[in-house]
Amino acid sequence: MNPHNAPDTPTTHPLGKAMNSHNASDTTDRHAIVIGGSVAGMLAARVLSDFFARVTVVERDQFPDQATFRKGVPQGRHAHGLLVRGINILEEYFPGFVEALLKDGAQFVNMGSGVTFYIAGKRLPSFESALELLSCSRPLIEHVIRRKLQDHTNVQILSGCRVEGLCTDAEQRRATGIRYRQRDEESGALSELSADLVVDASGRRSPLPKWLAQLGYTPPESVSVDAKAGYASRLYRLPAGKGDVPMAYYMPEAPQQSRGGIVMPIESDADERLILVTLIGLNGDYPPSDAAEFEAFARGLPASLFKTVIDGAEPLDAPYGYRQVENRLRKYDKLPRYLEGVVAVGDSVYALNPVYGQGMTVAALASRALHEELAAHQARQGLDDLTGLAKTFQRKLATVIDAPWQLATGQDLRWPVAAEGHQTPIATRLVQRYFDTVLRTMPGDTVVAEAFFHVQNMLKPPTTLFHPTVVYRVLRARRATRRMPLEASRAPRRRVADETAERSLEKVS
Ligand SMILES: Cc1cc2nc3c(=O)[nH]c(=O)nc-3n(C[C@H](O)[C@H](O)[C@H](O)COP(=O)(O)OP(=O)(O)OC[C@H]3O[C@@H](n4cnc5c(N)ncnc54)[C@H](O)[C@@H]3O)c2cc1C
């Protein structure tokens, strides 16, 4: 790959040569375009490089040479946890991914003994988990993926170019490429780039629905569940000799405990440790981005580590806030009519409340779905004719998204602001209550904690939490807790339907 560097071309059109010489029926020169060069876009580009002679990633930002923040991914300032399933898929598509991260300063931490977890307001005991997480910044993850993508010589990155629309055939049945504008160009002229397939990976604010509507297509229905979550993050420096700070996660707990946070040591040099502190608030209890209020919010968390970092380390920047992280699903799988030659992946289709840390991993799962669907299409009708791919891929993707969507929205619907206007079916309430009980069991039972970690990291299906061993331990802990008068007096008032749901859960188990 040749990042930031387009082929030799005439004046205003960096890839004009490629466009003019391109012929969709020429199988030796099949071309795919990816809009957006973040995690979902790069994973899609990696997959496409196995099926297309050329792949061009078009990104509006100029990519930094280092692992630093960039404007097009504002969430990059906040703590990003990569689930173990995501690590595994990234390693599969980019062999040496983990080694490169570790070389650049990321650290593996054991989920049981290396992370200080607070769940349901209580600290989990230290235990040796089978799972290890990576502690590093989001820009480093992206930087390493981008470097690894460079091993694929048929992938080019066109950075500093904003895509502004799709090109189609005369009948507007098929996308034939994109229109884009170089952002730093004085003239601001639009250029075109043709392709056999366009993949939209432009994130939460994707313009694809608008472009489809402009072409006379029904845009996807959009559904959202908004627990009014917000983030605020600040970077701290811990001078050498001040000891180590472990990764910590104080998990908010619906619907009582709206505040939480993450302490994440990130890549640092020998003289100082860099610690990212991310504060989380749900149900509209947004963490502040004013420095003094940020620190007060952090100190207020009943987990001493936040206070330790704030007191012992020096802040390196002002706190950054981020809101509008609602779960939002665009139902591309249900379109009445498809514009051929264009598919959507990543946050452009499903943007999940980041509290559950699923986004990058679901992007990895989506890239695998794209791989499988392209292989199936190739076997069915070859890749010269991509008719039908848009529909079959979006339907396949919908099945991939279902479980992460259910997990995120199922939990979020427990927050009063999210539940407003939504009818939560009794089955969902039943699962919510059971899930709640699982969380409350974890601080006292590492077997249940380990089962939960496997589900959370998408290594095992959610049904694992209904395995008889887990159910037995959860209900045993619950009965013991119920016998405690203090807990009984703290029990929230429940509706009759919830009581019925719980009784049936006990009968089932
Ligand atoms: C506060 C916050 C915290 C998060 N924490 C986690 C976490 O802990 N774990 C996790 O797995 N996920 C987390 N996520 C989600 C994660 O960031 C995304 O799921 C992940 O980046 C994949 O998104 P994406 O690649 O689809 O879109 P994005 O990362 O949003 O990237 C979209 C890209 O498209 C580019 N672009 C947009 N429009 C155009 C255009 N017209 N032309 C050209 N380029 C364009 C943008 O510049 C950008 O590079 C978090 C998200 C937020 C908001």
PDBQT file of the ligand as one rigid body, heavy atoms in Angstrom, charges set to zero:
ROOT
HETATM    1  C1  LIG A 601     -16.934   7.780  23.384  1.00  0.00    +0.000 C 
HETATM    2  C2  LIG A 601     -16.781   6.459  22.670  1.00  0.00    +0.000 A 
HETATM    3  C3  LIG A 601     -16.107   5.402  23.278  1.00  0.00    +0.000 A 
HETATM    4  C4  LIG A 601     -15.979   4.188  22.616  1.00  0.00    +0.000 A 
HETATM    5  N1  LIG A 601     -15.384   3.132  23.251  1.00  0.00    +0.000 NA
HETATM    6  C5  LIG A 601     -15.272   1.945  22.626  1.00  0.00    +0.000 A 
HETATM    7  C6  LIG A 601     -14.642   0.832  23.256  1.00  0.00    +0.000 A 
HETATM    8  O1  LIG A 601     -14.246   0.889  24.413  1.00  0.00    +0.000 OA
HETATM    9  N2  LIG A 601     -14.518  -0.327  22.550  1.00  0.00    +0.000 N 
HETATM   10  C7  LIG A 601     -14.972  -0.441  21.263  1.00  0.00    +0.000 A 
HETATM   11  O2  LIG A 601     -14.826  -1.507  20.660  1.00  0.00    +0.000 OA
HETATM   12  N3  LIG A 601     -15.585   0.581  20.652  1.00  0.00    +0.000 NA
HETATM   13  C8  LIG A 601     -15.747   1.763  21.284  1.00  0.00    +0.000 A 
HETATM   14  N4  LIG A 601     -16.363   2.802  20.642  1.00  0.00    +0.000 N 
HETATM   15  C9  LIG A 601     -16.894   2.599  19.286  1.00  0.00    +0.000 C 
HETATM   16  C10 LIG A 601     -15.768   2.634  18.252  1.00  0.00    +0.000 C 
HETATM   17  O3  LIG A 601     -15.093   3.860  18.325  1.00  0.00    +0.000 OA
HETATM   18  C11 LIG A 601     -16.335   2.407  16.845  1.00  0.00    +0.000 C 
HETATM   19  O4  LIG A 601     -17.273   1.385  16.869  1.00  0.00    +0.000 OA
HETATM   20  C12 LIG A 601     -15.221   2.028  15.889  1.00  0.00    +0.000 C 
HETATM   21  O5  LIG A 601     -14.357   3.120  15.685  1.00  0.00    +0.000 OA
HETATM   22  C13 LIG A 601     -15.716   1.599  14.513  1.00  0.00    +0.000 C 
HETATM   23  O6  LIG A 601     -16.343   2.665  13.938  1.00  0.00    +0.000 OA
HETATM   24  P1  LIG A 601     -16.296   2.963  12.376  1.00  0.00    +0.000 P 
HETATM   25  O7  LIG A 601     -14.983   2.619  11.808  1.00  0.00    +0.000 OA
HETATM   26  O8  LIG A 601     -17.506   2.353  11.778  1.00  0.00    +0.000 OA
HETATM   27  O9  LIG A 601     -16.542   4.550  12.376  1.00  0.00    +0.000 OA
HETATM   28  P2  LIG A 601     -15.600   5.695  12.924  1.00  0.00    +0.000 P 
HETATM   29  O10 LIG A 601     -14.588   5.163  13.839  1.00  0.00    +0.000 OA
HETATM   30  O11 LIG A 601     -16.507   6.761  13.421  1.00  0.00    +0.000 OA
HETATM   31  O12 LIG A 601     -14.852   6.201  11.627  1.00  0.00    +0.000 OA
HETATM   32  C14 LIG A 601     -15.494   6.779  10.525  1.00  0.00    +0.000 C 
HETATM   33  C15 LIG A 601     -14.401   7.258   9.575  1.00  0.00    +0.000 C 
HETATM   34  O13 LIG A 601     -14.985   7.753   8.379  1.00  0.00    +0.000 OA
HETATM   35  C16 LIG A 601     -14.411   9.009   8.063  1.00  0.00    +0.000 C 
HETATM   36  N5  LIG A 601     -15.412   9.741   7.287  1.00  0.00    +0.000 N 
HETATM   37  C17 LIG A 601     -16.631  10.152   7.711  1.00  0.00    +0.000 A 
HETATM   38  N6  LIG A 601     -17.296  10.746   6.711  1.00  0.00    +0.000 NA
HETATM   39  C18 LIG A 601     -16.498  10.686   5.626  1.00  0.00    +0.000 A 
HETATM   40  C19 LIG A 601     -16.632  11.142   4.281  1.00  0.00    +0.000 A 
HETATM   41  N7  LIG A 601     -17.752  11.748   3.845  1.00  0.00    +0.000 N 
HETATM   42  N8  LIG A 601     -15.597  10.937   3.423  1.00  0.00    +0.000 NA
HETATM   43  C20 LIG A 601     -14.450  10.324   3.833  1.00  0.00    +0.000 A 
HETATM   44  N9  LIG A 601     -14.281   9.882   5.103  1.00  0.00    +0.000 NA
HETATM   45  C21 LIG A 601     -15.287  10.044   5.984  1.00  0.00    +0.000 A 
HETATM   46  C22 LIG A 601     -14.065   9.616   9.404  1.00  0.00    +0.000 C 
HETATM   47  O14 LIG A 601     -13.103  10.639   9.305  1.00  0.00    +0.000 OA
HETATM   48  C23 LIG A 601     -13.572   8.388  10.158  1.00  0.00    +0.000 C 
HETATM   49  O15 LIG A 601     -12.203   8.142   9.903  1.00  0.00    +0.000 OA
HETATM   50  C24 LIG A 601     -16.514   4.031  21.296  1.00  0.00    +0.000 A 
HETATM   51  C25 LIG A 601     -17.191   5.090  20.692  1.00  0.00    +0.000 A 
HETATM   52  C26 LIG A 601     -17.339   6.281  21.376  1.00  0.00    +0.000 A 
HETATM   53  C27 LIG A 601     -18.109   7.400  20.703  1.00  0.00    +0.000 C 
ENDROOT
TORSDOF 0
